[in-house]
Amino acid sequence: MPPKHEARAVSCAPSLLRARPLTAESFAPFGDVLRVPQEVGTRTYFDGALASLKPQTPASLSLILAAPSPARPVPVTIIERHRLTSQSFVPMAPTPWLVVVAPDAPDGSPDLAAAVAFLPGPGQGITLKSGVWHAPLTVLEAPAPFAIFMWRDFGPDDEDFADITPFTVVL
């Protein structure tokens, strides 16, 4: 397993965060909302948040069958980021899932007081901008398949984890 950078959390999350519907406007500070076009033959490109600031780093596409989180409210015990690359999550079947994101604090650690939780609608995926703090993929009901796209070289700059005081998200 590659080494990970540790970051200090300088702000505390509220003990309870309420999830809201995912919209392109509300998610824009963190990345792009991906959605299949509703009209046959229409193609939509989602290039805005895609980025790799690591020259010569190969693209990585992985598939996962994500296990659901049975706890309600949903616990968030870890937060991570990919400082130098974007990361996309695309559900491959209709499934309810949760996205938790946080901006940077002035020192580069996660600003958990400004954390936001989103509930994607059917057919929605996301691309997180490089450097966005986020909770790991959280599926809410049954195991669900996802495609995950990013750039990775398994080096020490691939991802950072922050020590946080756990908090929960109400759906």
FENKAFEN-V817339 format. One record per run of one state. SS is the DSSP state (H for helix, E for strand, C for the rest). FROM is the first residue (numbers start at 1). TO is the last residue. Records with the same first field share a line. If there is no record, write none. Layout:
SS->FROM-TO ; FROM-TO
This chain:
C->1-4 ; 8-15 ; 19-19 ; 22-23 ; 28-30 ; 36-51 ; 53-58 ; 67-67 ; 69-73 ; 77-78 ; 82-84 ; 86-86 ; 92-96 ; 103-103 ; 105-109 ; 111-111 ; 115-115 ; 120-123 ; 129-132 ; 135-137 ; 140-143 ; 152-159 ; 163-166 ; 171-171
E->5-7 ; 16-18 ; 20-21 ; 31-35 ; 52-52 ; 59-66 ; 68-68 ; 74-76 ; 79-81 ; 85-85 ; 87-91 ; 97-102 ; 104-104 ; 110-110 ; 116-119 ; 124-128 ; 133-134 ; 138-139 ; 144-151 ; 160-162 ; 167-170
H->24-27 ; 112-114
